[in-house]
Amino acid sequence: MKPLLPLLYLDVDGPLNPYAAPLFDQPLDGFTVVEVPHEPEPWRVRLDPRHGAGLSALDYELWWATTWMAGANEWIAPVVGLPELPYVDFTEVLFQERPDGVHWKTQTLIDHAAGRPFAWVDDELGPEDEAFVAAHHPGPALLHYVSPLKGLREEDFAALTAFAESLTGPATPLPQGSGGH
């Protein structure tokens, strides 16, 4: 039986959509601007079509962990080149502030992971979240901050790869001529 991959919880705004980058009217290298229907005005979202291949190549089970929830499959996945992904349903806790400063997504993600190792990529992570996860999640976890000025970069993919490898070790090819026996 193949072991379960660690979970990768992926936020959209910040990591995939660097919404805080200056001069929204000027394109970022490799990014495309998508208009998503919304009232009273459409949302303009910057997305990099290369992100999907990079994320798919990681040794994780990918999940949306975003306020976009199911909408991420409609508006984000096709542009970045991801298949339809499952999403964590935050409906019950959406934007609910906590008195301890822990992000409103944190407890839901811990509950969802149910002890499995996970990485969480978001632009709204803080030390309170790190401490809360360390105290309440029995498995390994990586809370990886991505700047909303830049979005996911090569160094972010390297950190995610290193975390996954720390759980299982790097993949080692079979020696030439071994035939897999």
C-alpha positions as CSV (number, residue, x, y, z in Angstrom):
1,M,0.0,0.0,0.0
2,K,1.4,3.4,-1.0
3,P,1.8,5.8,1.9
4,L,-0.3,8.9,2.0
5,L,1.3,12.0,0.7
6,P,1.5,15.0,2.9
7,L,-1.3,17.6,2.3
8,L,-0.6,20.9,0.7
9,Y,-3.1,23.6,1.6
10,L,-3.0,26.3,-1.0
11,D,-4.3,29.9,-0.6
12,V,-5.0,31.9,-3.8
13,D,-4.8,35.6,-3.0
14,G,-1.1,36.2,-2.1
15,P,0.6,33.0,-3.2
16,L,-1.0,32.6,-6.7
17,N,-2.4,36.1,-7.1
18,P,0.2,38.6,-5.9
19,Y,-2.5,41.2,-5.3
20,A,-0.2,43.6,-3.4
21,A,2.3,44.1,-6.2
22,P,2.4,47.7,-7.3
23,L,1.1,49.0,-10.6
24,F,-1.6,46.5,-11.2
25,D,-2.0,47.8,-14.8
26,Q,1.5,46.7,-15.6
27,P,2.0,42.9,-16.1
28,L,4.3,41.0,-13.9
29,D,6.8,38.7,-15.7
30,G,5.0,35.5,-16.6
31,F,1.6,36.5,-15.1
32,T,-1.6,37.1,-16.9
33,V,-4.5,39.2,-15.7
34,V,-7.9,37.5,-15.5
35,E,-11.2,39.3,-14.8
36,V,-13.6,37.3,-12.6
37,P,-17.2,38.3,-12.6
38,H,-18.2,39.9,-9.3
39,E,-20.6,42.6,-8.2
40,P,-20.4,45.6,-8.2
41,E,-17.1,45.3,-10.3
42,P,-15.2,42.3,-11.6
43,W,-12.2,41.2,-9.6
44,R,-8.8,41.5,-11.4
45,V,-6.6,38.6,-10.6
46,R,-2.9,38.1,-11.6
47,L,-2.0,34.4,-12.2
48,D,1.1,32.7,-13.5
49,P,0.3,29.7,-15.8
50,R,3.6,28.1,-14.8
51,H,2.5,27.6,-11.2
52,G,0.3,24.6,-12.0
53,A,3.1,22.5,-13.3
54,G,5.3,23.4,-10.4
55,L,2.7,22.6,-7.9
56,S,1.7,19.3,-9.6
57,A,5.3,18.2,-9.6
58,L,5.5,18.4,-5.8
59,D,5.0,15.2,-3.7
60,Y,1.8,16.4,-2.0
61,E,-1.9,15.9,-2.1
62,L,-3.1,19.4,-3.2
63,W,-6.1,21.1,-1.6
64,W,-7.5,24.6,-2.0
65,A,-7.4,26.5,1.4
66,T,-8.9,29.8,0.2
67,T,-11.9,31.9,0.5
68,W,-12.5,31.1,-3.2
69,M,-13.3,27.6,-2.1
70,A,-15.1,25.8,-5.1
71,G,-14.6,29.0,-7.2
72,A,-10.9,28.3,-7.3
73,N,-11.6,25.3,-9.6
74,E,-13.7,27.5,-11.9
75,W,-11.5,30.6,-12.1
76,I,-8.0,29.8,-10.9
77,A,-7.2,26.2,-11.7
78,P,-7.7,26.5,-15.5
79,V,-5.5,29.5,-15.8
80,V,-2.6,28.1,-13.7
81,G,-2.9,24.7,-15.2
82,L,-4.2,22.7,-12.3
83,P,-6.8,20.0,-12.4
84,E,-9.9,20.4,-10.3
85,L,-8.8,20.1,-6.6
86,P,-10.7,19.4,-3.5
87,Y,-11.2,22.4,-1.2
88,V,-11.4,23.0,2.5
89,D,-14.9,24.4,3.3
90,F,-14.4,27.4,5.5
91,T,-18.1,28.5,5.4
92,E,-18.6,28.1,9.2
93,V,-15.5,30.2,10.1
94,L,-15.1,32.6,7.2
95,F,-13.3,35.7,8.4
96,Q,-14.1,35.1,12.1
97,E,-11.5,36.9,14.2
98,R,-10.1,35.0,17.2
99,P,-9.1,36.7,20.4
100,D,-5.8,34.8,20.5
101,G,-4.7,36.2,17.1
102,V,-4.7,32.8,15.4
103,H,-5.8,33.0,11.8
104,W,-9.4,31.9,11.2
105,K,-8.3,29.1,8.9
106,T,-5.9,27.5,11.3
107,Q,-8.2,25.3,13.4
108,T,-10.1,24.1,10.4
109,L,-6.9,23.0,8.7
110,I,-5.7,21.2,11.7
111,D,-9.0,19.4,12.0
112,H,-9.0,18.6,8.3
113,A,-5.4,17.2,8.3
114,A,-6.4,14.9,11.2
115,G,-2.8,14.3,12.2
116,R,-1.4,13.9,8.6
117,P,1.7,15.9,7.8
118,F,0.8,19.1,5.9
119,A,2.2,22.3,4.4
120,W,0.1,25.5,4.3
121,V,1.0,28.2,1.8
122,D,-0.6,31.6,2.7
123,D,0.2,35.3,2.9
124,E,-1.6,35.7,6.3
125,L,0.5,33.5,8.5
126,G,2.0,34.6,11.8
127,P,3.8,33.4,14.9
128,E,0.5,32.7,16.6
129,D,-0.4,30.2,13.9
130,E,3.0,28.5,14.2
131,A,2.6,28.2,17.9
132,F,-1.0,27.0,17.7
133,V,-0.2,24.3,15.1
134,A,2.8,23.1,17.1
135,A,0.6,22.8,20.2
136,H,-2.5,21.2,18.5
137,H,-1.3,19.2,15.5
138,P,0.4,15.9,16.3
139,G,2.1,15.5,12.9
140,P,4.8,17.5,11.1
141,A,3.6,20.8,9.6
142,L,5.1,23.6,7.5
143,L,3.4,27.0,7.6
144,H,5.0,28.8,4.7
145,Y,4.5,32.5,4.2
146,V,4.4,33.8,0.7
147,S,4.6,37.6,0.1
148,P,1.5,39.0,-1.6
149,L,3.9,41.4,-3.4
150,K,5.6,38.6,-5.3
151,G,3.5,35.4,-5.2
152,L,5.0,31.9,-5.3
153,R,8.7,31.9,-6.4
154,E,11.4,29.3,-6.9
155,E,12.5,29.6,-3.3
156,D,9.0,28.7,-2.1
157,F,8.9,25.6,-4.3
158,A,12.3,24.7,-2.8
159,A,11.0,25.0,0.7
160,L,8.0,22.9,-0.1
161,T,10.2,20.2,-1.7
162,A,12.6,20.2,1.3
163,F,9.7,19.7,3.7
164,A,8.3,16.8,1.7
165,E,11.7,15.2,1.5
166,S,12.2,15.7,5.2
167,L,9.2,13.4,5.7
168,T,10.2,10.6,3.3
169,G,13.7,11.3,2.1
170,P,14.5,12.2,-1.5
171,A,13.4,9.8,-4.2
172,T,16.2,7.6,-5.3
173,P,16.2,6.0,-8.8
174,L,16.9,2.3,-9.2
175,P,20.4,1.5,-10.4
176,Q,20.8,1.0,-14.1
177,G,20.0,-2.6,-15.1
178,S,18.4,-3.6,-11.8
179,G,15.1,-4.3,-13.5
180,G,13.4,-3.3,-10.4
181,H,13.9,-6.7,-8.7
